[in-house]
Amino acid sequence: MCDDGIVIDLSAMKSIHVDPAARTVRVEPGVTWAELSRELQPFGLAATGGFVGTTGVSGLTLGGGLGWMVRKHGLALDNLLSLDVVSADGSLLTASATQNSDLFWGMRGAGANFGVATSFEFKVHPAGTVLAGMALHPTSHGREAMRHFREFERTCPVEYTNNVVMFRPPAELPVPEVLHREGAVGIGGVYVGDLNDGERLLRPMRDFGPPAADIFRPMPYSEAQTMADFLWPRGTNNYWKSSYLTGFPDEAIDTILHFFGTAPSKRTAIVLEHDGDGAVDRVRPDETAFRHRNWPYNFLVTAIWTNPAEAEENIRWTREFWDAMRPFRADAAYVNYLGEVGDDLVRLAYGANYDRLVALKDKYDPTNLFRINMNIRPSRTKLQATA
Ligand SMILES: Cc1cc2nc3c(=O)[nH]c(=O)nc-3n(C[C@H](O)[C@H](O)[C@H](O)COP(=O)(O)OP(=O)(O)OC[C@H]3O[C@@H](n4cnc5c(N)ncnc54)[C@H](O)[C@@H]3O)c2cc1C
């Protein structure tokens, strides 16, 4: 929602057309990742998607798209073959490698700035049944668990995409009492490939500790894609901070554990993603508007609470945590994880691609019609603002 603007609600545009022979899918912008995964599953296919099912295909793809197959098949936008776009002057354009290729470049990373995407065509991939889940350690063993994750994930083939997520299991989650009492460090992921290979490969990680609970098992990709949805329920208050990290030294682990222990809300989750060393890095940073492809870790603090009166203390805690993480933060962020808007953050997200995006904005949206977003200002607006 926004003040002094118009919200275009695309949520009724739900069509999905799968072409199993060509391994492509055409999707309208109201579709969520859970809906798309469910539709592809009977064909044994999957789209790269997000780590949860509730997010929309549109916004996630137009800004990047990190999900459980990111190391094997890249970002959601790396799998885009074409999209239809209603531009600022009302024209309907197709953007692809061969049509309006400059627009195609910009839509893949800064898409909200150039038009309204009304249809997406993606490459999709065989997935079927995958090995997915988490090894859950109590936070008192969190240091060793995260150090082990740091070593283990260096050896993983691209078939395995894995994360660390720290959270307090909700009461209805049937896990050992120690995890409810202390909170959990979940070392989790999805292996998309031969299940026997996955079983062998993940065994050292699943045995390490040992964890208080090992909830890995074979499951349909559509189930794996939505297995973390419970962590980010709808209808809550949120305050997020995110950036890439330059590394994951012991001092960062200690800082994360300390702040997790002092989080004012039990719903808050902390995520460390290892998205790299795979398909994402194989695309050049200037090949799409999405710039940051080579950082080892993507870090995300998602403060979540339900009582609006608790906003101040949750926001203060998040900011203090963020300041404490400064020594480990890269000058780079993923645009879709930024909880706030601002020119500095936009520059941080697009880095050296920023000037090319301004030139594209001058061409496709010179009056900045699409501006209530992570905004690339056209150069005329910038001049006026300076004047
Ligand atoms: C709970 C949660 C989990 C998340 N998990 C992931 C994750 O696993 N991986 C990941 O990469 N990101 C993730 N994100 C971030 C996510 O990518 C962004 O929030 C993204 O904007 C979601 O897109 P949407 O279509 O659902 O959102 P919307 O709120 O519908 O859209 C967000 C913005 O995108 C633009 N937009 C949306 N649709 C269009 C369109 N058709 N044409 C032009 N502009 C459009 C608009 O500016 C709009 O304001 C997560 C976010 C949340 C809240």
The ligand as a MOL file (V3000), in Angstrom:
LIG
                    3D

  0  0  0     0  0            999 V3000
M  V30 BEGIN CTAB
M  V30 COUNTS 53 58 0 0 0
M  V30 BEGIN ATOM
M  V30 1 C 8.0720 -13.7020 4.1130 0
M  V30 2 C 9.0170 -13.3220 3.0160 0
M  V30 3 C 9.9170 -14.2550 2.5310 0
M  V30 4 C 10.7760 -13.9190 1.4950 0
M  V30 5 N 11.6030 -14.8820 0.9940 0
M  V30 6 C 12.3440 -14.5980 -0.0940 0
M  V30 7 C 13.1400 -15.5940 -0.7220 0
M  V30 8 O 13.1570 -16.7240 -0.2920 0
M  V30 9 N 13.8810 -15.2760 -1.7920 0
M  V30 10 C 13.8870 -14.0170 -2.3020 0
M  V30 11 O 14.5730 -13.8010 -3.2850 0
M  V30 12 N 13.1540 -13.0460 -1.7480 0
M  V30 13 C 12.3870 -13.2960 -0.6570 0
M  V30 14 N 11.6440 -12.3200 -0.0720 0
M  V30 15 C 11.7080 -10.9700 -0.6200 0
M  V30 16 C 10.7900 -10.8790 -1.8130 0
M  V30 17 O 11.5560 -11.1820 -2.9680 0
M  V30 18 C 10.1840 -9.4790 -1.9660 0
M  V30 19 O 9.4130 -9.1870 -0.8270 0
M  V30 20 C 9.3500 -9.3730 -3.2240 0
M  V30 21 O 9.0380 -8.0140 -3.4280 0
M  V30 22 C 8.0680 -10.1860 -3.1300 0
M  V30 23 O 7.3340 -10.0320 -4.3030 0
M  V30 24 P 5.7280 -10.0360 -4.2910 0
M  V30 25 O 5.2860 -10.0730 -5.7120 0
M  V30 26 O 5.2480 -11.0560 -3.3480 0
M  V30 27 O 5.4520 -8.6630 -3.5430 0
M  V30 28 P 4.5100 -7.4230 -3.8430 0
M  V30 29 O 4.3610 -6.7400 -2.5250 0
M  V30 30 O 3.3010 -7.7930 -4.6000 0
M  V30 31 O 5.4380 -6.5590 -4.7650 0
M  V30 32 C 6.5480 -5.8960 -4.2590 0
M  V30 33 C 6.8910 -4.7840 -5.2190 0
M  V30 34 O 7.3950 -5.3510 -6.4360 0
M  V30 35 C 6.9510 -4.6170 -7.5430 0
M  V30 36 N 6.1100 -5.4980 -8.3880 0
M  V30 37 C 5.4120 -6.5860 -7.9830 0
M  V30 38 N 4.8120 -7.1490 -9.0320 0
M  V30 39 C 5.1190 -6.4040 -10.1210 0
M  V30 40 C 4.8080 -6.4840 -11.5030 0
M  V30 41 N 4.0520 -7.4440 -11.9820 0
M  V30 42 N 5.3190 -5.5520 -12.3220 0
M  V30 43 C 6.1190 -4.5600 -11.8500 0
M  V30 44 N 6.4480 -4.4330 -10.5420 0
M  V30 45 C 5.9580 -5.3450 -9.6960 0
M  V30 46 C 6.1680 -3.4260 -6.9960 0
M  V30 47 O 7.0570 -2.3290 -6.8180 0
M  V30 48 C 5.7040 -3.9030 -5.6520 0
M  V30 49 O 5.4870 -2.8560 -4.7580 0
M  V30 50 C 10.7760 -12.6160 0.9640 0
M  V30 51 C 9.8830 -11.6710 1.4780 0
M  V30 52 C 9.0100 -12.0170 2.4850 0
M  V30 53 C 8.0520 -10.9810 3.0200 0
M  V30 END ATOM
M  V30 BEGIN BOND
M  V30 1 1 1 2
M  V30 2 1 2 3
M  V30 3 2 2 52
M  V30 4 2 3 4
M  V30 5 1 4 5
M  V30 6 1 4 50
M  V30 7 2 5 6
M  V30 8 1 6 7
M  V30 9 1 6 13
M  V30 10 2 7 8
M  V30 11 1 7 9
M  V30 12 1 9 10
M  V30 13 2 10 11
M  V30 14 1 10 12
M  V30 15 2 12 13
M  V30 16 1 13 14
M  V30 17 1 14 15
M  V30 18 1 14 50
M  V30 19 1 15 16
M  V30 20 1 16 17
M  V30 21 1 16 18
M  V30 22 1 18 19
M  V30 23 1 18 20
M  V30 24 1 20 21
M  V30 25 1 20 22
M  V30 26 1 22 23
M  V30 27 1 23 24
M  V30 28 2 24 25
M  V30 29 1 24 26
M  V30 30 1 24 27
M  V30 31 1 27 28
M  V30 32 2 28 29
M  V30 33 1 28 30
M  V30 34 1 28 31
M  V30 35 1 31 32
M  V30 36 1 32 33
M  V30 37 1 33 34
M  V30 38 1 33 48
M  V30 39 1 34 35
M  V30 40 1 35 36
M  V30 41 1 35 46
M  V30 42 1 36 37
M  V30 43 1 36 45
M  V30 44 2 37 38
M  V30 45 1 38 39
M  V30 46 1 39 40
M  V30 47 2 39 45
M  V30 48 1 40 41
M  V30 49 2 40 42
M  V30 50 1 42 43
M  V30 51 2 43 44
M  V30 52 1 44 45
M  V30 53 1 46 47
M  V30 54 1 46 48
M  V30 55 1 48 49
M  V30 56 2 50 51
M  V30 57 1 51 52
M  V30 58 1 52 53
M  V30 END BOND
M  V30 END CTAB
M  END
